[in-house]
């Protein structure tokens, strides 16, 4: 018999018997179990997280590489457009020279500049005279890891294109950048000096197919 304390009419407390239910007093409530993870549950959760990370890592690397591919193609296209505008402003022919093997290109007054050189005072460096001084105008593929020059239809060794100021024409050709096994973007220069970007076989979303 359990003792249940109740208040009498005069305010005093006395113990009364309470019936047992399921091995405990009827007035007693079951204690709530403490929530938590067992060691096995924790190990299973960690295993699931590890599997998800291993599956998503290649996708993340592919996404980063594709973004670098887009950046490289866009940078080259913008530099071509800038060269065209600068040739008109200076009223002077300007050249863009591409070294596919080294993965660099540069802008200069001739088609024989070396984009590997870093001293603008070198007579063969890709540089432009600005305010009486030679200013280096080169871009290196080191800034775009995982991206390579896959193909160039510009003639010459190294390849080059030219923008003329009067007729605003250019030397026709294209340069294809690639990343991974499938993704590629092509920068095309038309006879009228227009620059566009397309993707061979539609390998990169957001660009028209070549």
C-alpha positions in Angstrom: 0.0 0.0 0.0 1.4 3.4 -1.0 1.0 6.4 1.3 -0.8 9.4 -0.3 -0.7 12.6 1.5 -3.9 14.6 1.4 -5.1 17.7 3.3 -7.9 17.3 5.9 -10.6 19.9 6.4 -8.7 21.4 9.3 -5.6 21.9 7.1 -3.6 19.0 8.6 -2.1 16.4 6.3 -2.5 12.7 6.7 -1.4 9.7 4.8 -4.0 7.5 3.1 -3.6 4.4 1.2 -3.4 4.5 -2.6 -3.8 1.5 -4.8 -0.9 0.0 -6.8 -1.0 0.0 -10.6 1.6 -1.7 -12.7 4.1 -2.0 -9.7 3.8 1.7 -8.8 1.5 4.0 -6.9 -1.5 5.1 -9.0 -0.6 8.8 -8.3 3.0 8.4 -9.4 3.9 9.4 -13.1 6.5 7.5 -15.1 9.8 9.3 -15.6 10.7 10.5 -19.1 13.7 8.7 -20.7 16.7 10.8 -21.5 17.1 11.5 -25.3 20.5 10.8 -26.9 22.5 8.9 -29.5 24.1 5.5 -29.0 27.6 4.9 -30.3 26.2 2.8 -33.2 23.8 5.5 -34.2 26.6 8.1 -34.2 28.8 5.9 -36.3 26.1 5.3 -38.8 25.4 9.0 -39.1 29.1 9.7 -39.7 29.3 7.0 -42.3 26.3 8.6 -44.2 27.9 12.0 -44.0 31.2 10.6 -45.4 29.4 8.9 -48.3 27.6 12.1 -49.2 30.8 14.1 -49.1 32.6 11.6 -51.3 29.7 11.7 -53.8 29.5 15.5 -53.9 33.3 16.2 -54.1 33.6 15.4 -57.8 30.6 17.4 -58.7 32.0 20.4 -56.8 35.3 20.1 -58.6 33.6 19.9 -61.9 31.5 23.0 -61.1 34.6 25.0 -60.1 36.5 24.0 -63.2 33.5 24.9 -65.5 33.4 28.3 -63.8 37.1 28.8 -64.5 36.5 27.8 -68.1 33.7 30.4 -68.5 35.9 33.1 -66.9 38.9 32.3 -69.2 36.7 32.5 -72.4 35.0 35.6 -71.2 38.3 37.3 -70.3 39.7 36.5 -73.8 36.6 37.8 -75.5 36.6 41.0 -73.5 40.3 41.6 -74.2 39.6 41.1 -77.9 36.8 43.7 -77.8 39.1 46.1 -75.8 41.8 45.7 -78.5 39.4 46.5 -81.2 38.2 49.6 -79.4 41.7 50.7 -78.5 42.8 50.3 -82.2 40.1 52.7 -83.2 40.9 55.1 -80.4 44.6 55.1 -81.3 44.0 54.9 -85.0 46.6 52.2 -85.2 46.7 48.5 -85.9 46.8 46.4 -82.8 47.6 42.7 -82.5 46.7 39.9 -80.1 49.3 37.1 -80.1 48.4 33.7 -78.6 50.9 31.0 -77.4 48.8 27.9 -77.1 51.7 25.7 -75.8 52.5 28.1 -73.0 48.8 29.2 -72.5 49.3 32.9 -72.7 48.4 35.8 -74.9 49.3 39.4 -75.2 48.5 42.7 -77.0 51.1 44.7 -78.8 51.9 46.7 -82.0 53.2 43.7 -83.8 52.3 40.0 -84.4 55.6 38.7 -83.0 55.5 39.6 -79.3 56.3 37.0 -76.7 53.6 36.7 -74.0 56.0 34.8 -71.8 58.1 37.9 -71.2 57.5 40.0 -68.0 59.7 43.0 -68.7 57.7 45.6 -70.8 61.0 47.2 -71.8 62.0 44.1 -73.8 61.5 44.9 -77.5 59.7 41.6 -78.1 57.4 41.8 -75.0 53.7 42.1 -75.4 53.3 45.8 -74.3 51.7 49.0 -75.5 53.1 52.5 -75.2 51.0 54.5 -72.7 51.8 58.0 -71.6 55.4 57.6 -72.8 56.0 54.3 -71.1 55.6 50.6 -72.2 52.9 48.9 -70.3 52.7 45.1 -70.3 49.5 43.6 -71.7 49.6 39.9 -71.1 47.4 37.2 -69.6 48.6 33.8 -68.4 46.8 30.5 -68.1 48.2 30.2 -64.6 45.2 32.2 -63.5 42.8 29.6 -64.8 43.8 26.2 -63.3 42.3 23.2 -65.1 41.6 25.2 -68.3 43.7 24.6 -71.4 43.8 25.9 -75.0 42.5 23.0 -77.1 42.5 24.5 -80.6 43.4 27.7 -82.4 42.4 28.5 -86.0 44.3 31.8 -86.0 47.3 31.4 -88.4 50.9 32.0 -87.5 53.4 30.6 -85.1 52.5 31.8 -82.6 49.0 32.4 -83.6 47.7 36.0 -83.9 44.8 38.2 -84.9 44.8 41.9 -85.9 42.3 44.7 -85.6 42.4 47.6 -88.1 41.2 51.0 -87.0 39.8 52.4 -90.3 37.6 49.6 -91.6 37.3 48.1 -88.1 38.0 44.7 -89.6 39.9 41.8 -88.0 41.8 38.7 -88.9 39.3 35.9 -88.8 39.9 33.0 -86.4 38.8 31.3 -83.2 40.3 30.0 -80.0 38.8 27.0 -78.1 39.2 26.6 -74.4 38.6 23.2 -72.7 38.3 21.9 -69.2 37.9 18.2 -68.3 36.9 15.7 -70.9 33.8 17.4 -72.4 33.3 21.0 -71.5 34.7 23.6 -74.0 34.0 27.2 -75.1 35.1 28.8 -78.4 35.8 32.5 -78.9 35.2 33.5 -82.5 36.4 36.7 -84.3 34.6 37.7 -87.5 35.9 39.7 -90.4 34.0 42.7 -89.1 35.8 42.4 -85.7 32.9 41.1 -83.9 33.5 38.7 -81.0 31.2 36.0 -79.8 31.4 32.9 -77.6 29.8 29.5 -78.4 30.1 26.0 -77.1 31.0 23.0 -79.3 28.4 20.3 -79.2 26.5 22.3 -76.6 28.8 21.1 -73.8 28.3 24.2 -71.6 24.9 25.5 -70.7 24.1 29.1 -71.2 26.0 29.5 -74.5 24.8 28.9 -78.1 26.1 25.8 -79.9 28.9 26.4 -82.4 
